[in-house]
């Protein structure tokens, strides 16, 4: 599994990529209706692909955070047990 910094960097990169697509293209008079529809379809395909990558990356990011939170809570519990043993002496 990749680390959290890599996932955060990937998310930032994907969000920039999504923003760089700009708004959905408006119809342009010199193109036919079909040409405009093809342009919009190409745009939407790219947009959906990037959104899917973002969702997948957020899933990995959340999984990483959950795993680390669980590990930290276990470590915290062990440290409390050690403190209890030491104070009981």
C-alpha positions as CSV (number, residue, x, y, z in Angstrom):
1,X,0.0,0.0,0.0
2,X,1.3,3.4,-0.8
3,X,1.8,6.0,1.9
4,X,-0.6,8.8,2.7
5,X,1.6,11.5,1.1
6,X,1.5,9.7,-2.2
7,X,-2.3,9.4,-2.0
8,X,-2.6,13.1,-1.1
9,X,-0.3,14.1,-4.0
10,X,-2.4,11.9,-6.4
11,X,-5.6,13.5,-5.2
12,X,-4.2,17.0,-5.7
13,X,-2.9,16.0,-9.2
14,X,-6.3,14.6,-10.1
15,X,-8.2,17.7,-8.9
16,X,-5.9,19.9,-10.9
17,X,-6.5,17.7,-13.9
18,X,-10.2,18.0,-13.4
19,X,-10.1,21.8,-13.0
20,X,-7.9,22.1,-16.1
21,X,-10.8,20.5,-18.2
22,X,-12.7,23.7,-17.6
23,X,-16.4,24.1,-17.9
24,X,-18.5,21.9,-20.1
25,X,-18.1,23.3,-23.7
26,X,-21.0,25.4,-25.0
27,X,-22.3,24.9,-28.4
28,X,-20.3,26.7,-31.1
29,X,-22.2,28.1,-34.0
30,X,-19.8,27.0,-36.7
31,X,-20.0,23.3,-35.7
32,X,-22.9,21.1,-36.4
33,X,-25.0,19.7,-33.7
34,X,-23.3,16.3,-34.0
35,X,-19.8,17.9,-33.7
36,X,-20.9,19.7,-30.5
37,X,-22.3,16.5,-29.1
38,X,-19.1,14.6,-29.8
39,X,-17.1,17.4,-28.1
40,X,-19.4,17.3,-25.1
41,X,-19.3,13.5,-25.0
42,X,-15.4,13.5,-25.1
43,X,-15.4,16.0,-22.3
44,X,-17.8,14.0,-20.2
45,X,-15.8,10.8,-20.7
46,X,-12.6,12.5,-19.5
47,X,-14.5,14.2,-16.6
48,X,-16.0,10.9,-15.5
49,X,-12.7,9.0,-15.8
50,X,-11.0,11.6,-13.6
51,X,-13.8,11.6,-11.1
52,X,-13.6,7.8,-10.9
53,X,-9.9,8.0,-10.2
54,X,-10.5,10.6,-7.5
55,X,-13.1,8.3,-5.8
56,X,-10.7,5.4,-6.0
57,X,-7.9,7.4,-4.5
58,X,-10.1,8.8,-1.7
59,X,-11.0,5.1,-1.0
60,X,-7.3,4.2,-0.6
61,X,-6.7,7.4,1.4
62,X,-9.5,6.6,3.8
63,X,-8.3,3.0,4.1
64,X,-4.8,4.2,4.9
65,X,-6.2,6.6,7.6
66,X,-8.4,3.9,9.1
67,X,-5.5,1.4,9.3
68,X,-3.2,3.9,10.9
69,X,-5.9,5.1,13.3
70,X,-6.5,1.5,14.4
71,X,-2.8,1.0,14.9
72,X,-2.5,4.2,16.9
73,X,-5.4,3.3,19.1
74,X,-3.9,-0.2,19.8
75,X,-0.5,1.4,20.6
76,X,-2.3,3.9,22.9
77,X,-4.0,1.1,24.8
78,X,-0.7,-0.8,25.2
79,X,1.0,2.4,26.5
80,X,-1.8,2.9,29.0
81,X,-1.4,-0.7,30.2
82,X,2.4,-0.1,30.7
83,X,1.7,3.1,32.6
84,X,-0.8,1.2,34.9
85,X,1.8,-1.5,35.6
86,X,4.5,1.0,36.3
87,X,2.3,3.1,38.7
88,X,1.2,-0.1,40.5
89,X,4.7,-0.8,41.5
